[in-house]
């Protein structure tokens, strides 16, 4: 039996569905929602078993939710480096949300407005027409978005979407979404066609449901009559409903849970993640490593659940590109898989170790350059470096690190620097520069200059230190250095896992800073700049001051309110260009510039070095990967000191990019850096990659000092 067409624009929700079937529908709906609620509760209670995080991630929760909503709603992270992916995800997300909201509106109309209050349906007339138009339009975007995903995954077979954790679950997820989207239009088309049974035509107002109208016309074109459409409708309606209920019920137990966990992850993100690392307690028995999966914090567990397997982190990882044994996505998902297996009664394993059947291999963690490219690319704010550092601590505590790193630790502990040279020679580089380099311990200065290990001890980088001293003197800047009271800053050994040695170095330095009179700190090395600016203020030195092993008496926190400004030298000198008398046409080199990770991605400083390069008159050509997309030199995270198996060194790949992929091509004469570690890695890459005759590696400071006519200074 068919129902006559409605005269007023609208529709009968349970058209062709009997009362018994309607009761069954509500039963299945209730079961799906209860299963969904129980599953979400169960997933979130897992996080209570994780360790407490090192700082409050739910403070000012309202602002966090608002900001997370903006990030998710705009899909800004999905559009990063990938317009196709951004559009695809936007279509799917907003289409899905619109369909969800539309379904809720129907429920309110039927169950509350009509049945509970006894009113006539509000989903009728002009409101129904508007509703139908929006639902069809956004539903079509949803289907298009899912189609784009299927095309990229299975037709193009985008490499980053496939990996060791790719499974049937991924296939079922994307095809279920597709069937839900297309199935909705099939059901709608049958309803519109069948609604015309007993009349001469389909209800004309249904043309606003333009996709459903097209579906109805298509059925009509292949010979489906209105009466047959009405007969077929219940079976297709139930198929669509049961698929939707099954999808809802399974959300907490499968990949669709990322729709919830990802938003929660963005809400609880640390805006300084990576540039600062979790502090460690003074208690030597405190669990700060990865001896057990239970030692991971609840946020690290949430990170694991938020991962969508999109592979964006993998596609930008310089370690993976160089053939090192690291895939950031696999590390996060390996930890998740192990945790879930353990919860299901699986065998316990060592989390990270050198060899054996550990979850993560030591070689994998050694491969990480701490460049933060993975975190910058991640659309759901996973904090890879936090988990990586935890595992590095475990390796360091167990002594499972390379002998070369052990030697670096010994050098720092015994000599105060990574070279193992007597620290009294730290300021000897200043003997070969014709300007006076004041001692900040003896006189008041505006800038306390933290020189760093490589500019102090490495012959190639000493030239950079001398250039910078010449520049500061030419600009009539009041500056001074600590000479042998300066030690290694600790940034990279901390990322390798040597936390207490880092604390010792930080305590020594803040105590030395307190003994000097200065206004600001300026650093040669972006690594020093990052750790002094972002990490020293996070340490509660009072916890460690009474420890006899710690050679400092400083108590409390240092620079917690940011009263002392900390700069990279390019930020200071960029403001001094007028005082240096540069006209912008002194040099005529064709150059390209490499963004150091710790200056760029870590601290969002991209323009100061570029302004200095162009102020010298050089013609600057950008490499394809620049600014936040810069490709790491390979020296971070201890890479400078480790022996690693690589198909091609990151420095070699970057130099190739400068000469082959930059618009100027082989015309590029100089590869410009602003980091001593980058200088060291690229000088090595020139030799091993065979680029010695093709390009010269120079620091920004060397260009500036040449431009101001001081290149004749002794030692330059």
C-alpha angles and dihedrals in degrees: 000000000000130000120235116248117270115250096209114060106267142087141240107245097207094041110167089001116119126222094258090051089047090056090048089051092055090046093054091044091053092048091050093049093045091049090048092049093046091047094050090047090050092049094050094045086060089068091061086068090060122093120268114269119245095246138021109277096177099056114126088012095178092059091044092054092047093050092045090050090053092049093047097040094052094043086219094156092050091055091052106117091337120077092171092052092045093053091044094052093043092054092047097044099044092039091052093046092049092051089048092050090046090053091050090051090054090050092051091048095050105031101033111019098039108023100031099036099026095231130145113263114277091201092085142089118016092349091056092050092051091045092051093048094050094044093050093046096048092040089055090052088051092054091045090050093050089046089054089052092050091047093051095044102042108018103036090024093210104215097224092059092063127070146126091294096050106119146162087275090070091051094047091049097054095040092047089055090049093050091047091052098044093037090058091058092046090054091045092050092052090049094050092046094043091047087068093062110126093022136077096254147002117281103281094214088066088074086089085070085069098173092046089046090052089049091051092049090049091054089047091051093056092051104267107149123212091251092050089048089053090050093048094045101082094053093048091042091054092046090054093045095049092048089052092048091048091050092050093048093049098047095097093046102049146028095302088071087082086078087071104027093048093056091047089050092053091048092053097040123132108233088207095047112147096011086071126031130209113281119239126226121246090241106104089205093057114116106243098144135062106269088134137013086242089068091067113097124246088252091056088052089050089050089056093050093045093058110112095190089241091143096219090130091051094049094057099038109117091200092058091044089053093053096254118148096261136106110167092206093053092051092055093044094044088057091047093048092049092048092051092046090051091050088052091055100270126151121280117245139187107268098217131002144139103271128330126086097310120147091241125026120231089232089061093057092043088057094062114105094195087231092141093223090129093055093045091053097043111107093202099049099248109178100219096170093060092060092038092053091049090057092045089055089053091052092047093048089051092047091239097139133111118279089239090060091046087055091051091051090050092049092052094046095047104030105020094239139075094241097062091231121138105277090222086075092058094105097040091104087072091064090073098053121087095223127080115259105200125216108242090204091066105040141029114260137178095226125037101205115213100200101186135214103286098045087048101046111014112087095218094048093044085073088059092051091050091048092052092048088052092050094049091048092048090052090050092239120166105233141149141178135222096235108195093358087072116089135176110301094229099227100128100034086055090055089050088056106261095130103160094049087052090052090051091053094045091050092050092051099046088049089051091047090053090056092057132072112229142126105219141013122231123191132201095203122059088215090059090043092055098046096044092045101040109018110034090062090055095060119097097211092184089074090060103031094092094048107109089213091061110081097210138080098202113132132197126010129317125227091346091154094044095245089147113061116222120202142180108236094247090061091055098043093045087066090050098057093108090053091051091058095231113166096190097246104074096107130036102193122138105229145166127210129223118210111225111227095230093051098039115030093023098047107013095239109143107133107053095069091044092051089052092050093051091043088064091057096252118147104239120208119185123228113231089251105056141142110003089000093056117140114236120245090226097246101103126097092032093307090127090068103033133092106229135175108242134170088209128357114249088234091056092050091049094050089049089052090052093054101035110027101036116095092242091051115178090002089077105109103177134036104210123209135177100199131074092219090052089050091054095046095046094046086055091046091053089059101040094040096047096243098125094109095040107055142009124223114221137167122239088243091059091054092048095049090049090050094052090054098249099116090113090069109124115267097018 
